[in-house]
């Protein structure tokens, strides 16, 4: 098969940013928002009219799906071409519609909050509401925290040129970032941020990585003041909003969004912290294999190539075949889904200038499809990224028939499905290793994920805690932010690196997302949670498929702790579960250390 490396967006809205159908859908969205608002205004919760409640939810679904359908499309256009000015204007047009929708949702949730507890519990026993009772209770809980409708509408309106605007401003700055790179023939090219990052972290030549890292730091530091203004005002707006709502714990919002107890989060990080030394030893050993005493920041993801090993590469077509083949061993449904995604051109993988850095999977609920964005470069890491994003898409695909409210799973469990898919590919490549050097290379590739979760992501979590505390007291300078970042890196890596990345905060999109703060710990949670699922899958084989899909379908219908108890029989507030997952990773560390002993 020759799969397209550019995604098909025309099947959703033909014509890109000049699509007439997109414009028509956005106009229709205005009409649906009005209808939703009218239904909410007329709602009299004291009557306990279940059909009226379900009608409101239907309107809410039409509007929320419309926002996601249009928003995902516009975001896809901007990701594939950061210079698509028409798409930027469309993004602004869509964002302007949010306050009216949020006002209706505010009125609805506040009306639910007015219902007396006993009456509410009785109402939820209605057969038509049982399946969505958990989500309705979340909406009612959130309604109890809201201020007046007028005040909430003011927040939503000001967010357009506040929270949302600062996040969009970050994208504008990033679009101007280029990194000069001199090719072997002496010619100099300007790499986009995404191209520079991929080459800096994955090139087998240490000199290339070092030179690019220096230029990378310089490129982001030149605009540090712009980035610090953006971060200060984005999070400052968020903190002010939380304060006005009586919220003094900046973690409350992300914890509630992820349906996670703070006790669970603290137990997870504490267990990881107790087990970090072996991972430091692994990084040091890898550095020694590169001829260095300590690991350099830019070398963490560099391939370990020993002897005359020729690191295996995969064309996009080869990656597709490999993923489908190995998915099939665990889940024929997963394999068939992945095959269909490749055939329908759901993946934007082409390596070209003008694209955003990073990768993601986005959903189109009205089409009941997903699309995957990335920049593919033939490495085994990129094969893993494709598998990771297909895991997200498979998760969504198994929920399209559920009530809309029960499709709104949080990020931590979303990362579970993606990481599970990635683990399948990582272990499959290891099984195919034919030499000691190749096995070392592939073990290292697998370990890079663990280092990201236990060290890099932990760095982000520590940094964001420090920044939020400082921001509560006032503005934070670019120099202070960079110092915080280095301090966080030293704490997370146990001060084991040879150099650090001061402007990592400005180069990492996740700090500038205007949706939910702390876009970090869910990754680590998903990684370790998927370890538990993967262990069960290995024990049960193909028979686990239905159980796995059942777990995915429950991810928005209960708390994370309840999900783990129901499907895995574990208590997430206790360290045992987390330690068991870490122990599986430590087995790979031990094998890597043993295999590399002779190469020192």
N, C-alpha and C positions, 0 to 999 in steps of 0.2 A: 504493500500500500504506500502511496505517496500522499501523506496528510498535509493539508494546508497549515502553514505556520502563522497565518493571520486569521483572526476570528471573524465569524460571520455575524455582523450586527444588523445587516439589512433585513434579516428574517424577523427582527423585532420591530425596528422602525427604519424603513428604507430611506436612504438619502443622508445619513449622518446628521451633522448639526443643522442641515437645511431640510430635514425631513418634515414633510407636511403632516404625516400621521403622528409624529411626535407632538407637533404644535396642536393638532386636533385633540390629542389625549390630554394635553395640559389645559386646554380650554374646557374640556369635559370635566376635568378635575375641579375646576372652579364651581361648576354646577353641582357636583356631588358634595363638595364641602358645604355649600348652602343647604342642600337637602339634609345632610347629616346634622348640621347646626339646628335646623328647624325641628328635626325629630328629637334631638336632645332637649331643646327648650320646652317641648310639649310633654316630655316625660314626667310622669307623676309616680315616683317610686313607691309611695305609700299604698298604691293600688295593687302592687305586686303582679302586674300584668306581664307574664312571661313572654308572650308573643310580641308585645311592644318592646321589651328589652332586647329580644333577638333581632327585631327590625333595626334597632339602633346599632347593634353589633354588625349587622350586614352592611349598613352604610359606612360604618367605621372601617370595615374590611375593604370596601370599594375604594375609599379614600387612601387608606394606608398602602394598599397594593398599588394604587396609581402613583403615589409618591415614590415608592420603591422602584416601580417599573421605569418611570421617567428618570429618577435620580441615578439608578444603576447605569442606565444608558448614557446619560450625560457624563457621568464619572468615567465610564469606559472610553468615551471619546477623548476626554482630557488626559487619561492615562496613556492612551496610544499616541497622542499628539499634544504635547504641553503647549503648543502654540496655536491651538484651535480657539481663536478668540470668540467665535460665534458660540461655541460650547460654553465658554465662560459666562457669556451673557445669558444663555439659557439656564445655567446653574443659578444665577442671580434671580431670574424670573421665577424659577421653581421655589427657591428659598422664600421669596416674598409671600408665597401662599401658606407657609407654615403657621404663622400666628393665628389665622382664622380657624384652622384645623385644630390647633392646640387649645384655643379658647373653647371650642365645642367639647373637646376631650376633658378639659378642666371642669366644665359645668357638669358633664356626665359623671366623672369620678367623685366630685363633691356631692352630687345627689345620692350616689351610692353610699358615701360616708355618713350621710344623715340617717340612714336606716339603723334602727336599734339592733344590737348584736343578736339577740334571740330570734328576732324576725328574720334577720339576714340568714342565719344558719338554717332556719326552716325553709326559706325560699330556695336555698341552694340544693335542697333535697328533691326539687322538681326534676323529673327524668330528663327534661330537655336541657337542664343546666348542669347536671352532674359532671359531664365530661370537661366542662370549662370552669368548674367551681373554683379551682385553685387560682386560675388567672383572674377571674372576677374578684376574688378576695384581694389579690395584689393591687388591682385597680382601685378598689375601695380603700385599701391601706394607704396608697399614695394620695388619694383624695383627702384623707384626713390631715395631711401635712400642708395642703395648699392654702395660699392666702385667698383673698377675694378674687372673683373672676376678673375684675378690672385690673387688679394688681398683677395677676398672672398673665393677662394679655399684654401688659406693659413689658413684663420680662421677655415674653416671646418676641415682641416687636423690636425691643432694644437689642435682642440677640442677633438680629439680622446684621446690624452694623457693629456688633460687639463680638460675642463668642464665635459666631459663624464667620464673620468677616475676618477675624484674626487668623482663623484656621485657613481660610482661602488665601489670605495674604502670604502665609507660609508657602503654599503651593506656587504662588507667583515668584517668590524669591528663589525657590529651588529651580524653577524653570530657567533661571539665568545662570545657574551654576554649571561651569564647564571646567574640566581638568586637562591641561596639556599633557600629551604623551608622545615621546619620541620613539618611532618605530626603528627596527633594526637597520633599515636602509637610510636612516638619518632624517626622514621626513617627520614632521610634527603634526599630530592631529589633535583636535579638541574633542575629548570624550564627554558625553553627558554624565550626569551623576550616577545613573544606573550602570552605564558601561564601565565607568572608572571603578566603581565599587566591585563589580564582578571580577575585573582584572586584578585589582589590588588584593583581593582576598583569595583568589584562586590560581593565579599564575604560578607555574612551577619554578620560576626564576626568582630567587630571593632578592636580587638586585632590583628587579622590576617592581616587586612588592614594596620594597623600602622606598624607592624613588617616588612611586605613586602615593604611598602613605604620606610622605612629606608634602607633596603637592595637594593631596586631598585635605589635609589639615589646613594648609594655607588657604585653599579655596573657601572652606567654611569659615575660617577665622576672619577673612576679609569682610564678611557680611555678618559677623557675630553680633554687632549692635542691633542690626535689623532683626535678627533672630531672637535676641534677648527681649527687645521691645514686644515682639509677637508673643513669646512665651509668658512674659510678665502680665500682659493685658488679657491674654486668653485665660490663664489660670486665675488671674485677679478677678475677672468677671465671674468665673465659676465660684470662687470663694465668697465673693460678695453675695451672690445669689443664694448660696448655701446658708450664709449667716442670716440673711433676711428671712429664711425659712426655718430658722431656729436649729440649724444643723451645725454642730461644732466639730464633728469628726469627718474629715474630708474623705475617709475611707467608707463612710456609710453608703454613699451613692453607688460606688463600684461593687461593694459587697452585696447590696440588695439587688443590683442588676444581675450579678452572677449567681444569685440565690444561694449565697455561701455565708456561713458563720465566720466571724472574725477568729474564733477559736480554731476553726479548721485551717484557715490561712496561716495563722501563727504556728500551728503544729507542723504544717508542711515545711515552712521555712526553717524552723528550729531543727527539724530532722535532717534537712539538707545541710545546714550549717555544721552539724556534728560529723558529717561524712565527707567534708570537702578535701581533706588532705590527700586521699588517693587521686583525686582529680588534679590537684596541684602537681603531684608526682607525675601524672600522665603528661601534663603540659611541659614539665621540665624535661622529661624523657624525650618528648617530641622535639623540643628545642635542641637537645643534645644531638639528636639525629640530624639536625640541620647545621651542626657545628657551633652552636651557641650554648652558653651556660644557662640562660633563662629565656622563657618564651617572649617573643616580641608580639605586640598587639596584632600587627598585620599578618603574622604567620599562623594565627590560630586555625584558620581554615585552609591553609596551604596543604597540598597533597604530600604525603610521605612516600617518596620514590627511592627505593633502595636497590643497589646493584644496577642491573640492566633492565629493570622493570619498565615496561611501556604501559603507562596508565591507560586503562581501558576508557574509551569514549563511546558515546552512544549518539547516533544521529537521532533526530526527532522521531523518525519512523521506528528505529530500533528501540527507543525508549518506550514508545507506545506499545509495541509488541511485548516487551519485557514486563511492563506494568500489567497488561491484560492477562498475560500468562500466569503471573504470580498472584494476582488478585483471585484468579479462578480456584487456586488451591484452598483458599479460605472461604470464598463466597462467589459462586457463579453469578449471582445477581450483581455483585460489585463489578465483576469482570465485564459482564454484558453492558452495564451502564458506562464504564470507562470506554469500551469499544465504540459505543454510540456517540460519546462526547468527542472522540477523535474524528469519527466519520462526519459528524455534523459541524465540524470546525468551531468548536466552542472555546478554543484556546488561542490566545494571542501570545505567540512565542518568539516571533522574529527578533533578531538582534539588529537593531537599527537605531540611529540617533533620533532624538526628539521624544523618546519615551520616558515615562517616569521610572525611577528606580523601584525595586521591590516586586512583590507579587501578591495577588489576592484572588479570592473567588467571590463573585457577586451573584445575587439571585434576581430573577425576573418573575415575580409571582403570577402575573397575568398570563405569561407564556408558559409558566411552570418549567422553566429552564434556568440554567446557570451559565456563567461565562468565567473563564480563568485568564488572568493577566500575569505575564512574567516576561523575562528576557532569557531565552534558552541558549546555552553555550556548550552543549555536548558533553558536559561533565556528569559524573555520577551524582553530584550534588543537585544538578538540575533535574535529573531523573526523579530524585527524591522529592523535589519541589513540585513537579507535575503530579506525582502520586499524592502528596500532601493536599494540594488544592482539589484534586478529584475526590478525596475523602470528604472535604467540605460539601462538594456538589452532591455526592451520594447521600449525605446526611439530609440535605434539603429535599432531594428527590423522593425520599421515603416518608416525607411529611406533607406532601401537597394535598393529600386527601383528608387531612385532619382539619378541625376548625381552625380558622386563621389565628386565633389567640394561642392555640397550642402548637403553632409553628414557630413562635417567637422564642427560640432557645437562646441562651446566653453564650458569651464568648468562651467561657471555660469549658463547657461541654462541647462547643463547636470545635475547639482545638483537640478534643479527644478523638473524634472521627478522623480528622486529618492526620494526626500523629499515628493512629493505628494503621492507616494506609501507608504511611511513610516507613513504619517498622517492618511491614511486610516486604517492602522493596529492599530495605537495608539488609535484612536477614537472607533474602534471596540472593543478593549479590555475594554475600559471604560464603554461601554454600557452593557457589560456582568458582571460588578461588582455587587456582591450580598450583600455586607456589606459595612459599612462606612469605616472600616479599609482597605478593599480591594480597594475601590475607591481612598482612600488617596495614597495607594501604587501605583496604576496605574497612577494617576495624576502626581505623582513624576516621574515615568518613562517617561511620556510624557514631563514633564518639563525639564528633563535632556538634551533633544535636544535643547530646548530654551537656557538653560544656556551655552551649548557648543557653540551655534551660537553667542550669545550676549556677552558672557564673555570670554570663552576659545579661540574662533576664533579671537575675537577682541584683545586678548592678543598677539596672533601670528602676527596679522597685525601691532600692535604698536611696538612689538619687531623687526620685520623685517625692519620697517622704521628706527628705532634707529640703528640697525646693519648696514644697508646700508650707512647711513650717516657717521657712524664711520669708516666703511671700505673704504670710499672714501678718508679718510685722512691717512690710513695706516692699518697695521695688528692689530687685536684685540685679546687680550689674552683670555684664557679660563675663567679666573676670571672675566674679564670685561664683557664677554658675559653672564656669569651667573648673574652678577649684573643687566645687561640690562633686562634679562628675569624676574627677581624678580620685578624690577621696572615696567615692562610692566604688570605683573600680578596684582600688587598693583593698578596701574592706571585703568586697565580694571575692576577689582573687587571692585573698590572704597575702597581699603585697608580694606576689610571686612573679610578676611580669617585669621584663626589662625596660619597657616603655609603655606609655599610656596614651589614650585618645581624648584629649581635653575637650574637643568640640564634638564629641559623640552626641551630645544633647541636641546640637543644631542639625546634625546629619540624620537623626532618627525621626522619621515621620510620626511615629506613635506618640511622641510627646505633644504633638500639635493637632491631634484629632479632636474635633469639637463635640464628639458624641459622649462616650463614657470615659472618665479619667482612669488612670492606672491601667493603661492598655498593655500590661506586662504580665502580672502574676497568673492570669488565665492560661498563658502558654505553658508555664511550668506545671500548673495543675493538670492541664489536658495531657501533657507528656506522661506524667506519673499515673494518672487515672487510666490512660490507654495501656500502660504497662500491665495493669491488673486485668484489663479486658483481653489483652494479647496473650497473657499466660493462660487464661481460660480457653481462648480460641485454639491455642496449641494443644491443649489437653483434649478438647472435644472434636477438633477438626471441622469438617464441613457441617456437622450437625449444629455447630454454634451459630450458623448464619441467622436463623430465625430469632434466636435469643439476642443477638447483636442488634438486629433491626428493631426488635421490641424495645431495647434500651434506648436507641436513637429516637424512637417515636415518643418516648416518655420525657425527653430532655427539657421540655418547656412546661410540663404538667405537674412538677413537684420540685421541692428544694433539691439541691445537689446532694445533700446528706441522705435524703430519702431515696434518691435515685441509686446511690451507691449501696444502700442497705437492701433495697428491693432486688436489684439485679446482680449484685456481687456479694451481698451478705457481709458488708464491712462497715466499720464505724470510722468515718473520716476525721473525727476529732481526736483519735488516738494515733500515736506514732507508728503502730505496727504496720498499717497499710502502706504508709509512705516508705518505711524502712524496707519492706518487701520489694517495692519497685526499685528503690536505689540499689538494693542487693543485686538485682538482675543486671543493672548497669555496671556494677563493680565487677561482675564476672567478665565483662568485656575489657575493663581496665586491667584486670589481672592477666588476661590472655595477651593483651597488647604488651604489657611489661615483660612477660616471660618470652614472647617471640622476639622482642627487640633487644634482648640482653646481649646477644652475640654481635650486634651491629655497633656497639659503643666503641 
